[in-house]
Amino acid sequence: MVGTGVYTSLGFQLQDLRSGFSILCVWALGGLISLCGALSYAELAARIPRSGGEYSYLSAIYHPALGFMAGFVSLIAGFAAPIALSAMAFGTYLHAAWPGCPPNIATMAAVLMISYAHQQSLQASSLLQNITTGVKFLLLAAFLVIGVWSAVSHPERVASLLPQKGSLTELMHPSSGIALLFVLYAYSGWNATTYLAGDVRDRRTTVGLSLVLGTLIVTLLYVLLNAIFLTAAPAGEMRGILNVASIAALHLIGPRGGGLMSGLIAMGLLASMSAMIWAGPRVTQKIGEDHQMFRKLAVTSKNGVPKRASLLQLTLVLGLLWTGSFEAILICSQIPLLVCLILGASGVLVLRSKGSHTRSMPPHLPFRCPLYPLPPALFILCSLAALAYSAIIKPLFAIAGLIILIIPLALYPWVARRSATRP
């Protein structure tokens, strides 16, 4: 979860929100929404302990057509787009640390090298992910310690985080929906364990636990980190800037320290890229297993790596890097992703409803969503509000996101017929 979004979103949010208090409220709200989603998905993971995330859930709960749509969305908007965004942020931060390094070349090289590493074996993937994640959290710890020390030394800066006149009104404006969309993008990944559930020991309990604990920890980190950014540097210097952490580090520890911190952030972003490059092909693999037409995508190497699915994902990522802009890719991809997540959270309501009528609730379900039906209902309502605000402010991006949803639904009858007629 901790990656591109938290290091890039603030600059775009400052274009719509002026109050530090409002921005922190949006980050806290994003954490609450994600936690509600995580609680809902934890029950789904206990009921349907299979890899594939929304592809598996929507197929089992509603109809294979919606599962196919979710798989298509995951391939493009859920993994290829976030990998491309992480790679763009990596190139930008690395260039800030090492001006002689062309960001575009660094971006492409990072994607290619990590993809190659994950092609080797599951053990190599696990080792790479653990190392890059360790570096990422060491970086976060250092940044938080330096930022808190600076805020304590300059308490007058903390006043910018307190409620001001118009802060609550600002939160009610439709433009705050775009800010929330950036926040939800930063939290995206809270459901990533469900894509790998088939590879996890004690999947009915471990997956749900990782979803809930991970989301709680990341919410605290995100609120603290954004508070540090807002108190470290003037808002005007960060407004519209992608690498806001570089600006904050420059003010906290000077030009040399800022350059070093930018380099460390770039290394930390590799962990986010690595996680998505690892998990993404597993969804495509499941589509290949279920649809004869895409059977070749389910083929794995002798080490258990879905190489063809990985190569397809790599091709899509490189295409997005070649053609897209950061903001356009983020908003266009987040809209169909939210729709699939809403359907996933609604699945808890559907399954509970079926259970109440048929008395088919598993007697020893390892995890049941607490305070039901509040978490799934809150997640659905808040996500729908974010979608509505986004459609009002960015209608063209909303249309593009809608097209990503319509294409697989239109293709599914043909795909299903082709799969049915093949032996």
Order of alpha helices (4+ residues) and beta strands (2+ residues): alpha-alpha-alpha-alpha-alpha-alpha-alpha-alpha-alpha-alpha-alpha-alpha-alpha-alpha-alpha-alpha
